[in-house]
Amino acid sequence: MTIDAEQLQLYTAYRGIDIPLLDHLKLRYCPPETGEEQGHIILKVEREHLNGWRSAHGGVIMTLLDVAMALASSHSDEQQRGVVTIEMKSNFLRPGGDVGETLEAFGKVRHHTHSLAFCEAELRNSAGDTVATASGTFKYLNKPRPLADA
């Protein structure tokens, strides 16, 4: 399936939250497909996402994986609480893609308690090849999110 990232809602607009970094990166939310529990995160690689080897920067790849796991954590919580990352491990399997390529990050929760979620994520390129994987632990927050600057 070909995805036109520009037609998708910004992730922060979908969640109704203010995270300037994610808006700067232009991370977008892709609604669930048949058989998928929740949606996933999309990025159309642009020049500012590249490293010195003309491929998606590892920090951008890790951010996609992190956000995908955070989304899965929130979806698995009855209260849909926000989370913060406690720890994360990433594995890079191949270059992340050049300008114009679409990257998709899928997250899932392996186990969760009232306060923690244990997650995994996978990042795929336009050909469907796995670019990177991650695992992470996330802490559910029991306080309201700070208000956006006006």
KAZI-V631307 format. One record per residue. RES is the residue in one letter. PHI is phi as a letter, one per 30 degrees, with the letter a starting at -180 (none if undefined). OMEGA is omega in radians with two decimals (* if undefined). Layout:
BEGIN
res->RES phi->PHI omega->OMEGA
res->RES phi->PHI omega->OMEGA
END
This chain:
BEGIN
res->M phi->none omega->3.09
res->T phi->d omega->-3.11
res->I phi->c omega->3.03
res->D phi->c omega->-3.03
res->A phi->e omega->-3.09
res->E phi->d omega->3.12
res->Q phi->d omega->-3.11
res->L phi->c omega->3.12
res->Q phi->d omega->3.02
res->L phi->e omega->-3.12
res->Y phi->e omega->-3.10
res->T phi->d omega->3.08
res->A phi->d omega->3.10
res->Y phi->e omega->-3.11
res->R phi->d omega->-3.11
res->G phi->i omega->-3.10
res->I phi->b omega->-3.14
res->D phi->c omega->3.06
res->I phi->b omega->-3.04
res->P phi->e omega->-3.13
res->L phi->e omega->-3.10
res->L phi->d omega->3.04
res->D phi->d omega->3.12
res->H phi->d omega->3.13
res->L phi->d omega->-3.12
res->K phi->i omega->3.05
res->L phi->d omega->-3.09
res->R phi->b omega->-3.13
res->Y phi->c omega->3.07
res->C phi->c omega->-3.12
res->P phi->e omega->-3.10
res->P phi->d omega->3.02
res->E phi->c omega->3.13
res->T phi->e omega->3.11
res->G phi->i omega->3.14
res->E phi->c omega->-3.11
res->E phi->d omega->-3.13
res->Q phi->b omega->3.09
res->G phi->d omega->3.13
res->H phi->b omega->-3.02
res->I phi->c omega->-3.09
res->I phi->b omega->3.01
res->L phi->b omega->2.96
res->K phi->c omega->-3.06
res->V phi->d omega->3.08
res->E phi->b omega->-3.07
res->R phi->e omega->-3.09
res->E phi->d omega->3.10
res->H phi->c omega->-2.99
res->L phi->d omega->2.97
res->N phi->c omega->-3.13
res->G phi->d omega->3.14
res->W phi->c omega->3.11
res->R phi->i omega->3.10
res->S phi->b omega->-3.13
res->A phi->e omega->-3.10
res->H phi->d omega->3.12
res->G phi->e omega->3.10
res->G phi->d omega->3.08
res->V phi->d omega->3.12
res->I phi->d omega->3.13
res->M phi->d omega->3.10
res->T phi->d omega->3.09
res->L phi->e omega->3.14
res->L phi->d omega->3.14
res->D phi->d omega->-3.12
res->V phi->d omega->3.11
res->A phi->d omega->3.11
res->M phi->d omega->3.10
res->A phi->d omega->3.09
res->L phi->d omega->3.12
res->A phi->d omega->3.12
res->S phi->e omega->-3.11
res->S phi->d omega->3.14
res->H phi->d omega->-3.09
res->S phi->d omega->-3.10
res->D phi->c omega->-3.14
res->E phi->e omega->-3.12
res->Q phi->d omega->-3.12
res->Q phi->h omega->-3.12
res->R phi->d omega->3.02
res->G phi->d omega->-3.12
res->V phi->b omega->2.94
res->V phi->b omega->-3.13
res->T phi->d omega->3.07
res->I phi->c omega->3.08
res->E phi->a omega->-3.11
res->M phi->a omega->3.07
res->K phi->b omega->-3.12
res->S phi->b omega->3.06
res->N phi->b omega->3.13
res->F phi->c omega->-3.04
res->L phi->c omega->3.14
res->R phi->a omega->3.12
res->P phi->e omega->-3.00
res->G phi->d omega->3.12
res->G phi->j omega->-3.10
res->D phi->c omega->-3.14
res->V phi->e omega->3.11
res->G phi->j omega->3.14
res->E phi->d omega->3.10
res->T phi->c omega->3.06
res->L phi->c omega->-3.14
res->E phi->b omega->3.13
res->A phi->c omega->-3.14
res->F phi->c omega->3.11
res->G phi->c omega->3.04
res->K phi->b omega->3.11
res->V phi->c omega->3.07
res->R phi->d omega->-3.13
res->H phi->a omega->3.02
res->H phi->b omega->3.06
res->T phi->c omega->3.10
res->H phi->d omega->-3.04
res->S phi->c omega->-3.06
res->L phi->b omega->3.01
res->A phi->b omega->3.13
res->F phi->c omega->-2.91
res->C phi->b omega->2.99
res->E phi->b omega->3.08
res->A phi->b omega->3.11
res->E phi->b omega->3.09
res->L phi->c omega->-3.13
res->R phi->c omega->3.07
res->N phi->d omega->-3.09
res->S phi->d omega->3.13
res->A phi->d omega->-3.12
res->G phi->i omega->3.12
res->D phi->d omega->3.08
res->T phi->d omega->-3.13
res->V phi->c omega->-3.09
res->A phi->a omega->3.04
res->T phi->b omega->3.11
res->A phi->a omega->2.93
res->S phi->b omega->-3.10
res->G phi->a omega->3.07
res->T phi->c omega->-3.06
res->F phi->b omega->3.14
res->K phi->c omega->3.05
res->Y phi->d omega->3.13
res->L phi->c omega->-3.13
res->N phi->c omega->3.12
res->K phi->b omega->3.14
res->P phi->d omega->3.10
res->R phi->d omega->3.10
res->P phi->d omega->3.11
res->L phi->d omega->3.10
res->A phi->d omega->3.05
res->D phi->d omega->-3.12
res->A phi->d omega->*
END
